[in-house]
């Protein structure tokens, strides 16, 4: 059986936890930031709820894009770590 090394599994779990925490913290920060910005603009321009509604609707795609960027970055980092773990083993086996 080919079981992953415990250090490799630990690195994966750490990266996964990091991604979950980043997404879990950044999503509400983005939404609340857009909410308060919309409310502030509504008060400044006496525009009713229109800025708030527009900014809340705009926060949704922004948070999805940030989610994608975080996951993409973590995936690239894990792949590069996995390649660096594999290449020294291959070099020692061939030599």
C-alpha atoms as one frame of an Amber mdcrd trajectory, in Angstrom:
protein
   0.000   0.000   0.000   1.177   3.483  -0.845   0.335   5.618   2.141   1.413
   9.249   2.172   4.130  10.189   4.613   2.831  11.692   7.863   4.714  14.941
   7.225   3.094  15.231   3.789  -0.336  14.596   5.266   0.343  17.122   8.022
   1.376  19.753   5.464  -1.815  19.133   3.493  -3.970  19.410   6.615  -2.218
  22.617   7.651  -2.719  24.145   4.204  -6.373  23.102   4.180  -6.944  24.617
   7.611  -5.239  27.827   6.507  -7.489  28.094   3.448 -10.622  27.491   5.513
  -9.636  30.133   8.073  -8.709  32.683   5.404 -11.963  32.211   3.518 -13.972
  32.142   6.739 -12.464  35.438   7.882 -12.213  37.314   4.595 -15.748  36.648
   3.345 -17.528  38.375   6.261 -14.922  41.165   6.272 -15.589  41.854   2.586
 -19.364  41.739   3.015 -19.346  43.943   6.133 -16.908  46.372   4.520 -19.127
  46.741   1.473 -22.197  47.067   3.727 -20.703  49.895   5.782 -19.340  51.620
   2.683 -22.795  51.468   1.072 -24.452  52.840   4.204 -21.902  55.654   4.427
 -22.449  56.589   0.767 -26.232  56.491   1.286 -25.877  58.983   4.154 -23.476
  61.204   2.199 -25.665  61.437  -0.903 -29.062  60.947   0.799 -29.761  58.181
  -1.708 -31.974  55.853   0.299 -30.819  52.242   0.395 -29.508  52.124  -3.192
 -25.786  52.259  -2.507 -26.137  49.686   0.270 -28.065  47.288  -1.961 -25.631
  47.770  -4.845 -22.580  47.263  -2.659 -24.004  44.150  -0.974 -24.771  42.668
  -4.398 -21.271  43.665  -5.517 -19.701  42.029  -2.459 -20.906  38.602  -3.541
 -18.826  38.264  -6.731 -15.864  39.948  -5.032 -15.918  37.380  -2.226 -16.199
  34.537  -4.757 -13.199  35.915  -6.678 -11.188  36.213  -3.447 -12.197  32.646
  -2.556 -10.973  31.441  -5.953  -7.663  33.297  -5.612  -7.009  31.901  -2.130
  -7.788  28.320  -3.149  -5.776  28.650  -6.364  -2.771  29.994  -4.455  -2.951
  27.213  -1.873  -3.259  24.571  -4.592  -0.181  25.898  -6.415   1.766  25.987
  -3.152   0.817  22.396  -2.296   1.738  21.177  -5.778   5.141  22.861  -5.616
   5.789  21.369  -2.160   4.792  17.934  -3.411   7.144  18.239  -6.422  10.015
  19.304  -4.174   9.386  16.281  -1.926   9.331  13.872  -4.874  12.361  15.137
  -6.810  15.060  14.450  -4.134  13.779  10.888  -3.711  13.970  10.313  -7.460
  17.518  11.708  -7.579  18.746   9.403  -4.798  17.054   6.357  -6.363  18.688
   6.916  -9.754  22.185   7.581  -8.317
